[in-house]
Amino acid sequence: FLDDVDLFDPLFFGISPREARVIDPQQRLVLELAWEALEDAGIAPGSLAGSDTGVFVGASWSDYSALAHQAAPHLEIGPHVATGMHDSIIANRVSYALGLQGPSMAVDTACSSSLVAVHLACQSLWSGESDLALAGGVTLNLFGPHYLAMNEIGALSPDGRCKAFDARADGMVRGEGAALVVVTPLRVALERGLPVYCLIRGSAVNNDGLSNGLTAPNPSAQEALLRSAYQRADLSPWLV
């Protein structure tokens, strides 16, 4: 669990304390990380206003919204409640605060949400739709019944350890966290002298389709996904 998710400096982002009271902490975290990611990249956040910078954020749980509905009889409904708990605003809030005019969207593909967000950011850059992008994901576990629901379908690992792609895999482990990265074409990064941490040569997205259960993996579909990603990157999987 993350500490102090209820703490936030709204005035830094031009948000009134009244509005901040009803903003999903996931929105706050992504705002803070967007600023930090741009600073780490050596980009002044204020310099991007009006640019085709995209924002792609994976967000697959709406715990804050669930809590708000639970507390509805005691919740003061004001002008900021709807935007404060709507998932799309997790990305839109960043675009609004920084004046970004590229694509801005929250993506929900369950456990792959952050990876799909990065994929969409790359697609936007490769197509010329964006010239810079912020991509990543956020999740907070604020609503207990969601744990119970995941346990009822057998999705949680009984020993609390995640063993992805392992023969011993017996379920997922829910945790809290958030991360954003700045993505831009390598040519642009080199021209501007931006730090380069890694190079994304290609990416791909598919679905398992029919398997032995809605939440169960399909090995053949996952193999096809990897082959597609390597093909788009013009790489041989046997050489890396």
Secondary structure, 3 states (H helix, E strand, C coil): CCCCCCCCCHHHHCCCHHHHCCCCHHHHHHHHHHHHHHHHCCCCHHHHCCCCEEEEEECCCCHHHHHHHHCHHHCCCCCCHHHHHCCCHHHHHHHHHHCCCCCEEEECCHHHHHHHHHHHHHHHHHCCCCCEEEEEEEECCCCHHHHHHHHHCCCECCCCCCCCCCCCCCCECCCCEEEEEEECCHHHHHHHCCCCCCCCCCCCCCCCCCCCCCCCCCHHHHHHHHHHHHHHCCCCHHHC
